[in-house]
Amino acid sequence: MPQSAATTTDTAELTTAGSSVADSLTPGPTALVVLGHHRSDSLSAHVAERAVSRLTAAGYTIDYLDLHAEDFDPRMTVADQPEWGNRDKVYSPTAEAHMRRLLAADVVVVVFPVYWQSVPATLKGWIDRVWNYGFAYGRSKPRLAGKRILWLGLAGATAEDEIVPGMQQLLEAQLNEGLAYYAGFADSQVGLLPDAEEQPQSLDAEGNLVIGEAISGDARTTHYAAFDAKAEGFVDALLAASRVAV
């Protein structure tokens, strides 16, 4: 995944992971921004930081969760295995801490690269361990009810690639219907961001991967400016929906 030409200097200053970047005497709504990428200089990280800037400007207190930087272990443990007869089970300290962060958030924005038309292993493990029985599901009144979530998935395929509509449908089925719906979220949207790679990627009629020439110079700047605008548009739609709900 290429690094965007834009730098992090035009984004809100991020303090230690899990802390607020907004300092206000009157607490506003809280946004949990989750990064599911292993590199802090990735395009995914850049998009997450742009989302932080947009949310901060809208008055949100930010809880920034970089799963890799916080060394989150995605592997399921016995302590975090559901007990179907005990929905009030106390899970591991790590899982419980992440549950509290989800509970404290009014909106959630998750940024990740699309791997095999799904989320990366670290993000999937976070879902498995944290969005657990008795917390995210298994209650007549979900504890996360009423929250809104945006999934921003960065894809290497070009926007014109025939695989993109199917990718959108698969991600919506997994994340909107198979996850957020059961967790009681008021709204869940998948913002798919194709054209993430500097070298255009597509499949030919025989299914072979075709990699084009890398974009550079003004063309690259224009390309990623449009990419940023599309990502920010998804965040703006989340903010608009949240204002209507209030």
Buried (B, 14 or more C-beta within 10 A) or exposed (E): BBBBBBEBEEBBEBEEBBEBBBEEEEEEBBBBBBBBBBEBEBBBBBBBBBBBBBBBEBEBBBBBBBBBBBEBEBEEEEBBEBEEEEBEBEBBEBBBEBBEBBEEBBBBBBBBBBBEBBBBEBBBBBBBBBBBBBBBBBBEEBBBEEBBBBBBBBBBBBEEBEBBEEBBEBBBEBBBEEBBEBBBBBBBBBBBBBBBBBEBBBBEEEEEEEEEEEBEEEEBBEBBEEBBEBBBEBBEBBBEBBEEEE
